[in-house]
């Protein structure tokens, strides 16, 4: 049994004294920007549960063989005052980690919004569970996960999943979904990807075995794994296909307005 001190919640506001950096490009044109980098490491269980929410920026999660989580958060704004108002709140226990991003009240939500962004980079146990990953605007990358489940939701932007062998649930309102593998593990897992407006791309090794169901309401499906006799030249909007002799992996792809591409990975 672990000592009680290891079970207590580490909940605090991360505001370390880190140097502010100045930049003349990249974040909204030629205006000067301010940047603060926060770095923390937490010892956690290999099967811990992770949740993260962010409004603007990016989230990159890399699964690896470790029993700790390494967190880097890069805050960017146009003023020191705004920089100090953005907070990264972490609550960490051995079995769970929750990360919440708080921004100051926004006057507008359009192009004139200058409240700032936060870019996250996390190295986590590949067997941990990502119960909730929510981002409003930006980009999500999830790589190398092999835990129980991953659930990621993005409103506007692109969502990438690379070499993940968990039960994955991906949802995008407007933007794109990209799922790719440059290696293959013959095991039971599932990918459930939904998008309202935008395109979905899935790249799978040619020697993989899987089951795929894909459907688009307003768009077409391009499938490299279809037999030549099945290629009529007409637009296809729905498929239910088994590839290989042991299809333990299951892909469910749905688009409302957009195309779906199921391609053979170029290894």
C-alpha angles and dihedrals in degrees: 000000000000119000113260092247089068091054098054119108117256098209118160146127112265109220107142123176098257124160117263113235126210126217134182099201146021101054107075102329127288099345119117112256134200124220135191125186121207120192127183137161126206129189109229142162117274089241097042122141120245129197128178136176129189135163105204132015131033142303122209118183122186120190117211142153100284142110097220139065120232114202128195119177121184114198118198128186142148096245139033089235092058091044091058092049094059110085134188110209118196127187109186131183128158091261101038143024124195122189121188126181117210123196130187116259112287122230092199137009097208134085090297093064108115102170094119143241139259122215116199128201115184130180107198141168106283089225096055122111120242101207097175133008111172125179126168103194128010139031136321126198122183117182137179100000119161102163132113098283147340124207119185130173126190127179102191125009141033129315121201128190117184128185094343119158100180130098097279127196114189126180129181128173100192126003130037145311122214122184118178143169129193090175133035135217118195099226141113113277138129140221118203111182125175130180131176102194119015145038133297124213124189122181118190130174114262094238094053123115118218148133119242131189114183132173136172125187097202110018141040140266124236110197123185091187097061116114115251091246090057093056104094096165091243123119112269121208101172135035138173108189139167116205121193131358101280107042102179094145116081125202122192113183124179132176130176100191111011148053130277122215121193106187139175110252116245101230 
